């Protein structure tokens, strides 16, 4: 009996250790501002300038950006780099064969990434907000970069000039006779064009845009849904009182 208990304890410990290793670092909470037009516009600008070079958003058309207050002329003047037609979808110019050769895989489409990346650590937005802020130099990797949220990722840090060069700081801790390294924070090696706060805000804007792009009608759906629920509540109350009035003389 004692051996069975010890075996079960060891098994649960292995499972817990494997789960912790799979979980990685905790995801930071992303700012949820999908109704902030200025944030969405800045996020769209960052997406087109930094993401659309390699990643497509094949289910989103450029002219849909008019929904967040960007005029058709502004789209033509500032955001059309991969096509000449405002009605075209957001497709990257990169050759898929070259992308696979350079990165080992074709960069995924980002139209729905903010919805597909949700997990036990939080929402898809939380994951993206953490992932895009946790790159660090790693000379052992082909691109020269690694990531705490996605170890051994093939993607380089395309926004490193804005964030600067940082390295993760670990603290050695002993638990149950084993020494492990625990992530404690970051050390800024070289400054970027933005301060850490400015960069976090910029990534927040980019993630807000990715959330909006995954479902442009989300805010409208929620707003209409509230009115629909209020209407149904009033209809239920009216029907209940009508039913009571109809049957009041019936015994």
Buried (B, 14 or more C-beta within 10 A) or exposed (E): EEEEEEEEEEEEEEEEEEEEEEEBBEBBEBBBBBBBEEBBBBBBBBBBBBBBBBBBBEBBBBBBBBBBEBEEEEBEEEBBEBEEEBEEBBBBEBEEEEBEEBBEEBBEBBBBBBBBBEEEBBBBBBBBBBBBBBBBBBEEBEBEBBBBBBEEBBBBBBBBEBBBBBEBEEEEEEEEEEEEEEBEEBEEEEEBEBEBEEBBBBBBBBBBBBBBBBBBEBEEEEEEEEEEEEEEEEEEEEEEEEEEEEEEEEE
